[in-house]
Every structure is written in structure tokens, then in C-alpha cells.
């Protein structure tokens, strides 16, 4: 369907609020046993509401989807009976597509098994072994409905296009076959493709799973509610970008993202570390682990890393400097340069820095611009017209004064022209 993870969450939230689907933020794929009795009715209602299900025999085997042990807080997302009284055509297109997908998944999940006969043959020719496999469908089962649903999709996802299974003729053991022709084909294996929104989400879900205890409740990176937001954040800060390749949208690391990964210690890059942290947070939530112990462990790790870490060669080249010199450092006289979050002294041991997101400026709805920083560094003070007052809701003019006492944070003061400081 080509929705981003965030769009999917948004559409789903809206469907939930319209009481057309059940609770959205779950990663369970199962239903609970108390739902078994009402399920056949729901399945019928769902089938009737979905145009693609028209004329397809519907069956319902609740046993295939009910498993109390695989549902923690919320069961799998399914349609509600509310879809009976809703004109689906009146829904926005995105929500309608998503609802159809959820409906199709439910109908397939409780449908009859798809049965096929598979033949596998091994042959020998000129001392080499060859293998062939063939499939013959005996009973189409849930795949019939799945096929009908897929026909309604405009863009069929690539991975879904099933390879055509060849059927094999009847063969007997020990049978001799005639060689009709032989040729050698040369090929190359292709590297794994880039992640799409979809494949990345499931990779996040299972990241580090191999190293976690079997019964760990939370494996992987993030939760169903947060994974989409994590992706959006990576894109927003510029570490990942969306690129459309043919029909699929790929998520590709940017130059900055690659540079960051190059210099980060392996330990911090590893998804299994984050997965392990998520697991421990869950344990803290349940009262099985002390938060202090968890924090101490992280602090020890960071200490060790910063002590033993070797500087990556040519790391500077990975982060090209586009740093604007805005003035002279009041503490050491070194150059002060602009970085993303503020203006810092280029002399690392100095520590002078003024931050763009400081409460002093945001509360007055003012921005610490390079011009303002420059004036403050030059004269120690600068005019600040149009300051917003949180108390009165009005604006006023003032003068901002750099009041640096050499501490960790640089302070600012306000003065009023012709009046006293406040
Ligand atoms: Zn300095």
C-alpha cells in the first residue's frame, strides 16, 4: 500500500476512534479464548462488508488464531462489528485500504488450510547431482480469498508476487531420463536489498531476538507504539532518507548517518544492546530490576568506552566542517563557532558554549541567531526587542547581557534601557 509506518499508525488510530477496529498499539497476532464464541459472527460480518470477499466461501476455525499465552496486553488488531453499519466508501482512502487489509488478514487467518502436494526429485547426470521441485495445489483454501484481495491492490508489492511453482510429471524411483539439452548458466548473487518501511519495522521487531531469553516479553527495538516514531526521527534529524526506487520506497542512510555509524563503538551500534535495554526496562516496570542498578551499569559502560576508545582515523573528514566563526571566546579568546545546537568555543578544553534551545530565549520567544551571538561576544550585550512576557502575554524591549561566571552554563541577564536590571 506504500504507507509509511507513521501514516499506518495514524490511519489505524482514526479507525480505532471510529470504532471500526480494535486497539491499535499491539504486536500480538493472536486472539484470546473469550473471543472464540463471537468470532464466527464477526467473520461473517467482515466478509459481508468486504467487496473482495463476495462469492468466496467463508469458513471460520477460531482454533487457528486463539492463543491466550501469545496475547499480553492487547490482542491482534481485527475489525469490529461496527463495520456492518458503516458505509466504507465514506472513509478516507487510506483508512479504507487499511481496514480492507485488516479484514482480509482476519478472513485468511481463520480460513481453511491451503493444501498442495510437493514433489522433490534428485537426479544424477555425469556424476553431478541435480534437484527439482514441483507443486500441485490440491485445495486452494485461504489463498483463494487472499488472491481476490490482492487483485484489488493497485501496486502489488514485489515480495508478494509469488514465484510460479512448476508442476512435475509423474516420476518413479530409479527411473532413467533422457538428457535433451545441457547448458551452463552464469549468474551473480545480488546483495541484500535496502530496507523498506515494512522490512525495517519487522527487523526492529526481531533485532537481537536470538540473544534474548525465549520468554523475554519485550524483544527487539522499540514497541509497536514507538517504532514508527523512531523512523520518523531518524529521517527528521537527517540520518536516514526515503528514496523511491521503482515502486518501493527504500530507507537509505545519509552521508551523515553512515559517518555516525563509522565512528560509533560497535557495542553502541549493536541492536542487541538496545534490545537488551528494552528488556531490562520491562523488568524495571515489573519491579524485578532496580533502576539504579540499570543506570549504574550504563554509566560504567560509558566510562569504559570513553577511556578505552581509540579515535577513528580520518573521523574529521567524515564530518566536513561548515562551521561559521561568530566571534571571540570571552573566556580564552579562541574562535567561537556555530554548531547545530548553539555556539561553542573551538578550543575543546575551554568549554564555553551558549545554547540555542536555552530557556532564557525560548521563554521570550526569541531566537539566539548567529547575529545576536556575534553581538553578545563582541560587546557583551545586545538589544533584544519584542521579548514575550509569559506573565502578561505582552511584548517588551530589553537588552540582553552576557553574564558569564565561568561555570558550566553561561548565564544571561536582562537590562532595560534607562532602567535597572531585572
Ligand atoms: Zn574559549
Boltz pocket constraint, residues with backbone or C-beta under 6 A from the ligand:
constraints:
  - pocket:
      binder: B
      contacts: [[A, 329], [A, 330], [A, 331], [A, 332], [A, 333], [A, 334], [A, 345], [A, 346], [A, 347], [A, 350], [A, 351], [A, 352]]
      max_distance: 6.0
